[in-house]
Amino acid sequence: MLLFFAFHPLDKSFSARLYLNSPHQGGLGKILTMRYIYIPLGTLLFIMLLGFALKNSQPAELHYYLGLIWQAPLSLMLLITFSIGVLAGILACVGVMIKQKRQMMSLRKELKTLNKNIPQEP
């Protein structure tokens, strides 16, 4: 069994394929795409997160500076904290992504000019 992951930069998509060896074909056989795995995994993740939220629904206090206190369910506080962390990670990557996109555009321009300068064979 082989698992291949591929990133497609032109359409900015990600795909994965699971190849199963088939004894009848003698090599790489049936292709099972990841969409058949995403639905059960997504359902399992949703059930686990729902159970976590129900088990941690007791109120918690978050103490800020200057005596400010926020009371909310623990699962809500953790969800908000996780979301803020994800947003901070995305914002940290934006600068690098913009720089790479500009570099890629300049390299494409350079490639076009180089392809125009190549002499055509008769």
C-alpha positions as CSV (number, residue, x, y, z in Angstrom):
1,M,0.0,0.0,0.0
2,L,1.4,3.4,-1.0
3,L,0.2,6.8,-0.1
4,F,1.1,9.8,-2.3
5,F,0.6,13.4,-1.5
6,A,0.7,16.2,-4.1
7,F,0.5,19.9,-4.0
8,H,-0.7,21.6,-7.2
9,P,0.8,25.2,-7.2
10,L,-1.2,26.4,-10.2
11,D,-4.6,25.9,-8.6
12,K,-3.3,25.9,-5.1
13,S,-4.9,22.5,-4.2
14,F,-3.8,19.5,-2.3
15,S,-4.5,15.9,-3.2
16,A,-3.6,12.6,-1.8
17,R,-4.1,9.1,-3.3
18,L,-3.9,5.7,-1.7
19,Y,-2.7,3.0,-4.0
20,L,-3.5,-0.6,-3.1
21,N,-1.5,-3.4,-4.5
22,S,-3.7,-5.8,-6.4
23,P,-2.6,-9.4,-6.6
24,H,-4.7,-9.8,-9.9
25,Q,-3.0,-6.9,-11.6
26,G,0.5,-7.5,-10.3
27,G,1.3,-3.9,-9.4
28,L,-0.4,-0.7,-8.4
29,G,-4.1,-1.5,-8.4
30,K,-7.2,0.4,-7.3
31,I,-7.0,4.0,-6.5
32,L,-8.8,5.1,-3.3
33,T,-8.9,8.9,-3.2
34,M,-8.8,10.8,0.1
35,R,-12.3,12.1,-0.2
36,Y,-13.5,8.7,0.9
37,I,-11.4,9.0,4.0
38,Y,-12.2,12.7,4.7
39,I,-15.9,12.1,5.5
40,P,-15.5,9.4,8.2
41,L,-12.5,11.3,9.7
42,G,-14.4,14.5,9.7
43,T,-17.4,12.9,11.4
44,L,-15.2,11.2,14.0
45,L,-13.5,14.6,14.7
46,F,-16.8,16.3,15.0
47,I,-18.1,13.7,17.5
48,M,-14.9,13.9,19.5
49,L,-15.0,17.7,19.7
50,L,-18.7,17.7,20.6
51,G,-18.0,15.2,23.4
52,F,-15.1,17.4,24.6
53,A,-17.4,20.5,24.6
54,L,-20.1,18.6,26.6
55,K,-17.6,17.3,29.1
56,N,-16.0,20.7,29.7
57,S,-19.1,22.9,29.8
58,Q,-18.5,24.1,33.4
59,P,-17.8,27.8,33.7
60,A,-14.3,29.0,34.0
61,E,-12.8,32.4,34.9
62,L,-10.1,34.2,33.0
63,H,-8.5,37.0,35.0
64,Y,-7.1,39.9,33.0
65,Y,-5.1,42.9,34.2
66,L,-6.7,45.7,36.2
67,G,-9.2,43.3,37.8
68,L,-11.1,42.3,34.6
69,I,-12.7,38.9,34.8
70,W,-14.3,36.9,31.9
71,Q,-16.5,34.0,32.7
72,A,-17.4,31.5,30.0
73,P,-17.5,27.7,29.5
74,L,-14.1,26.1,29.4
75,S,-14.6,24.6,26.0
76,L,-15.5,28.1,24.5
77,M,-12.3,29.6,26.0
78,L,-10.2,26.8,24.5
79,L,-11.9,27.2,21.1
80,I,-11.3,30.9,21.1
81,T,-7.7,30.5,22.2
82,F,-7.1,27.9,19.5
83,S,-8.7,30.1,16.9
84,I,-6.5,33.1,17.9
85,G,-3.4,30.9,17.6
86,V,-4.4,29.7,14.1
87,L,-5.1,33.3,13.0
88,A,-1.7,34.4,14.4
89,G,0.0,31.5,12.5
90,I,-1.7,32.5,9.3
91,L,-0.8,36.1,9.7
92,A,2.8,35.2,10.4
93,C,3.0,33.3,7.0
94,V,1.4,36.0,4.9
95,G,4.6,38.0,4.5
96,V,6.5,35.0,3.3
97,M,3.7,34.0,0.9
98,I,3.6,37.5,-0.6
99,K,7.4,37.5,-1.1
100,Q,7.3,34.1,-2.7
101,K,4.5,35.1,-5.0
102,R,6.4,38.2,-6.2
103,Q,9.5,36.1,-6.7
104,M,7.5,33.6,-8.7
105,M,6.0,36.3,-10.9
106,S,9.4,37.7,-11.7
107,L,10.8,34.3,-12.5
108,R,7.8,33.7,-14.9
109,K,8.6,37.0,-16.6
110,E,12.2,36.0,-16.9
111,L,11.2,32.6,-18.3
112,K,9.0,34.2,-20.9
113,T,11.8,36.6,-22.1
114,L,14.2,33.7,-22.2
115,N,11.8,31.6,-24.3
116,K,11.4,34.4,-26.7
117,N,15.1,34.7,-27.2
118,I,15.6,31.0,-28.1
119,P,16.1,30.6,-31.8
120,Q,13.6,28.4,-33.5
121,E,14.9,25.4,-35.5
122,P,14.0,25.2,-39.2
